[in-house]
Structures are given as structure tokens and as C-alpha cells.
Amino acid sequence: MPIIRRLPENLVNRIAAGEVVERPASALKELVENALDADSGTILVRLSEGGLGGIEVTDDGCGMSAADIALALERHATSKLPDEHIEQVVTLGFRGEALPSIASVARLTIESRTRENGQGWRRVVDHGALTADEPAALPPGTRIKVEDLFGKVPARRKFLRSPRSEYAACLDVVRRLAMARPDVGFTLEHDGRRVLAVQPGESLAARVAQIVARELADDGVAIELERGPARLTGVAGLPTFNRGVADHQYLFVNGRPVKDRLLIGAVRGAYSDMLARDRHAVLALFLEVPPEEVDVNVHPAKTEVRFRDPAFIRGFLVSGLRHALEGAGQRSAQAPAVSAMGNWQAEPIIRAPEPALSSLFAREYGSTGVRDAGQAWRGYEQTIMAQPQGRAEVAEIAPEPAASHPLGIARGQVANTYIVAEAEDGLVIVDQHAAHERLVLERLKAAGAQQAVTAAQALLIPEVIELDEPDCDRLEAASPELARFGLALERFGPTAMLVRSVPSVLGKGDVQALVRDVADDLAQNGDALLLGERLDHVLATMACHGSVRAGRALSVAEMNALLREMEVTPRSGQCNHGRPTWVKLAHGDIEKLFGRR
């Protein structure tokens, strides 16, 4: 029978270190959080070989006495929990495990001095063994060095990555903490090279733009929202300002950087009808809730949290983000590509005319989908949904002054795909399919928000669509909501659905393809998302089926109606895949193409 025994103290410390200190970035996070909790005004971080060679964190905080230093190196000793109410914790650190855990797997040097004491103190612990305890000379504050991390634990050392990878992780830690505290100055040096320097006292928006991406100052929207006890602030990038990975999403709860699945899912839901599924938003969100409404003690590294009311938090984030993005109006983060401008400039002037405008912009942006609607567009809807009656080469109505409209007045159509309009300050090019898809989707969503039933177009002969039984079950469950938008479905046996009507705004289309795509959306998002978000996915699919296609000839009146609707529709600057619906060439850009300036 096995004998139960107490583990040696050094082994207990190493096991605890495995929960807290996974790599150099983990140790750096704990040290910088301690510096922030010490009311520091400036923090200096020095790294060697990505943290593998050494980590040094210096702050000008309150400092510690010799007795405090000795106590801080004991397990579960902390100054950050004055009583036993752990649910009321407001500091970044509170476990009392970081320093002893680091000291058990590295050589840790602590030098500190309080503002009231003229004498500093120094204590060195080498892999759990005390090697120095003596006076030290230094200004008020604390300086901590970590060297030879996992030097005596080769099994852990061999699992560390390259210095470049470890440096990237350390940089991410400092960037996140620097964003959380714009009132504190941060400096990061790596192998003697300064890679980050931010001054204390900056505004939140300025700090985020400086650290994340300077383009956010122009291509982002500020967020400021309160609902009950919760408050949401930050900066969110426009949908057209996106990335291929989610590494540029920074989320904070009560000033604590987190990587929480609930919050990440809420961000994805807020951008669901504005981004392609392989693209990710760029943003920094700061959520503040009462301490008793969130549990920060669910993960040793404190990177995950648990909310008392997760549904409220998710809905609060989704609505806050969407409200801010709707306020951006027709803004788009994407201007004509530099490569396209270069190709135009390289075109010899004496060459025969070519459709460079159409081919270049098709190559840069492709054909995309968007949404939006309103009264002006509805007057021309039936004309557009019918077969084209020919292309208007000359304006059918008296030309309006371009200065009276932000998106200008339509002057023609290129490749039956792009509308060319003249604005007061330049030339506007609109992707007609992308723009109309956004308009249609906004109309469908507006009808749902008002609890109104979208006009339905009854099918002369109801259409039977064969599907898998699980797809039929999902469609049958969602049929009451889909009927509000004009899509009337009935169960027709175990593996078939009967379609009686489709939304009139979709016009004539492939009913089978529409229903199959709706079923696919419900299958992918049915269980993971709230009802409203599931419907948004479905409506985006329906809008794509009902929008004006590329290759459709439009009259000048129809083009102008589309432009006017875009001007009054929120988020009409980008399609539901995160690409722009329009681009503009300023007069100055055009003059450069012809050598006028």
C-alpha cells in the first residue's frame, strides 16, 4: 500500500511555480503588476535574450522595508487583501504566490527602499536558497531582477521557445499593461535597445493608438457606454480596418488584461455582419463592473474571469460596439491602394485607352456584399429587380450639383459593376453589389427591431426543399422568427421544408439556395449565439441573395438613388465582409496622375 507523505518545501514551491511561471512573460507579468499595485508613476523593464537571459523591472512606487521584503518571499503573504473578502479584490495581484514561485525556479534579486527610509535593502534568493540579505543604495522604489530562469529545472527549460518568441510574448504583456494604465509611464528595453516608451498622463485613446496602431486615431471609433453598474470604454476599429489574426484585440476587466472566451465571442458577435469569418477586428475594450459581479480567482495566471451574469455582459458588449460602429456612418478605413495608384501612374500616356479603372479596383477589392435601405431606394426597387432595360449613357434627368451630396452624383457605370460619381472633393467609386447588400440587410434588421413583419412575396406554387432532418428541425424551430422577415416555412415530412413566401425585398432569386444557406447558418451558430445574433447571421445571408449583382446595368436615376440611401444608412461604408463599399480619389490624387502637381 502506498505511503502518504508530505512533499518537501522546495518541491511544493516548484509545483506552485508551474501554475504561475510558465515562461519569462509569465514572470514579467507578475512583476509589472506588483509595480502597478505599488502606485508607481513610471516603470522601466529591461530584457535580455527575450527574457531567457534576464528580466529587470524598476519602479518608483512605495517601496518595501527589509522586513516586508522577507515576508513577500513567503508563500501566500500579501499586502493586497486587508481582510478575507476576496470577492472585493481591486488589485492586480492578490495570491501572494508570484515572488516565492519565481524565486524557487530562478535567481531572484529584490532591492527596495521606501520614501520614508533613507536606507534601501537587498535580498537574493537562488532557486529557493537565500544567498544575500544586506543594505543597498537605490532611489525610492523597487528593482527586481530575475536571472537563470529554470536553470536548475532542465525539464522546464527545454520547453521554452526561441528568444525571439519569448521576447514577443514579453512585449505583448507590457503592451497590454501599458494600455490598461495610461496614467503610468512605461519603458521597455531589449538587449540595450529601447522598443517602447510611453509617457504618463496620456488619454486612453492616445495610449491605445500609440501602442496598437497609429491608424486607429483615424480608423477607429471611441466607445463610452454605461448600463446599470457596468461601464464600457475604449477604441474599436472600423470593420474595414481588420487583421487576419485576433492578436490585435485587447480586452480588460476592471483594469486587468484578460483573454476571456465570453468577451472574445461578444466581439465576434458584434462584428458578425461586417467581417468575413477569417478576418478579425482591431480594438481595445475596457469593461468596468463592481468587484462582486466578477470572479478573478478562477485561473492561477488571472487571465480568465467568470461573470455573475454572463448574458448581460455579452449583450452589453455587443450593443455597445454596434452602437459605436453605427455612429461611424459611412466612414471606411480603406483608401485606394498604393499599388493601384502606382499602376495608374505607370501607364504611358500615349497608350490606347484601357479599362484600367475597372480592372484595378476589381483586383484590389473584388465583388463583395453589403446592406442598407430607405425610402429613396424603394422607388426604384422593382426596376432593378426586373431584367435590365438597357444602359443609360446619358443622364435621364437634369444633373444635380455634386456639392450637395457627400457621395456625389452618379456620372456612369464601369463594367456594370462600379458606379462612378462626382463629389465636390473628388471621384467616388462604389461597388454596387456590396452597397446594395448592406442596404437590404439594414432594412431587414430595422423591420425586426420594430417588431414589424417584412412584406412577403407569396410563391405561386410553394416550393419543396429536401434537407437533412437536423436542418429541418432547426428551420422549423426558427420559422416563427423567419416569418417576421417574410420567409414562411413549413415542415413537409421528416426531411423536407415547404417554402410559401420569401421577403419581397429579395425579389426573384434561387429559393433553394437561400433556404439551404439559412439552414447552414443556423447549424453553425444556432447553439453558440443569442437569438438576436443568430438572426443577424441569417439576415446577412438573405440580404446577399437579394442584392443587386455585379454585372447589372443601372440607370442614372437608380445609381443616384443608391448613393442617396448610402448617405443616410449607418455602416454603409463597409460590406458584411469588412471590405469597403466605396473609395474616393481626391482631386489632388487625380492631378498627380496627370502630372499637374
SULPE-V594938 format. One line per field, one symbol per residue. phi: phi as a letter, one per 40 degrees, with the letter a starting at -180 (. if undefined). burial: + if it has 9 or more other C-alpha atoms within 8 Angstrom, else -. A space follows every 10 residues. Layout:
phi->???
burial->???
This chain:
phi->.cccbcccdc cccccccccb bcadccccdc ccccccccgc cabbbbbbfg gccibbbbbb ccgbcccccc cccccfbabb bcaccccbcb ccbacgbccc ccccbacbbb baacccbcbc bbbbbbfgbc baaacabacd hbbbbbbfcf cbbdcccccc ccdccccccc cccccccccc bccbcbbbbb fgbcbaabcc gccccccccc ccaccccbbb bcbaabagcc bbbhbbccdc bbbcbccbbb bbbfgbcbbc cccccccccc cccbbccbbb cbabbbbbbd dccabcbbad cfcbbbccbc cccccccccc ccccccccgc cbcbcdcccc cccccccccc ccdbccdccc ccccbgcbba aiaicccccb ccccccccch cccbdcbccc ccccbdcgbc bibbffbbcb bbbcbibbbb cccccccccc cccccccccc fcccdbbccd bdbcbcaccc ccccccccdc ccccbgccbb cbgcbabbcc abdcccgcac cccccccccc ccccbcccbc dccccccccc cccccbcccc gccbcccccc cccccccbbc gccaccbgbc cabbbcdccc cccbgca
burial->---------- -+++-++-++ ++-+++++++ ++++++++-+ ++++++++++ ++++++++++ ++++++--++ -++++-++-- +-------+- -+++-+++++ ++++++++++ +++++----+ ++++++++-+ --+--+-+-+ ++++++++++ +-----+--- --+-++++++ --++++++++ -+-+++++++ ---+--+--+ -+-++++++- +----++-++ +++------+ ++++++++++ +++--+-+++ ++++++++++ --++-+++++ ++++++--++ +++++++++- +-++++-++- -++++++--+ --++++++++ ++-+++-+++ ++++-+---+ +--+------ -------+-+ ++--+-++++ ++++-+++-+ +--++--+-- -+--+----- -+--+-++++ ++++-+++++ +++--+++++ ++++++++++ +++++-++-- --+++++-+- -++++-+-+- ++-+++--+- -+++++++++ ++--++++++ ++++-+---- ---+-+++++ +++-++--+- --++-+++++ ++++++++-+ -+++-+++++ +++++++-++ ++++++++++ +++++++--+ +++----
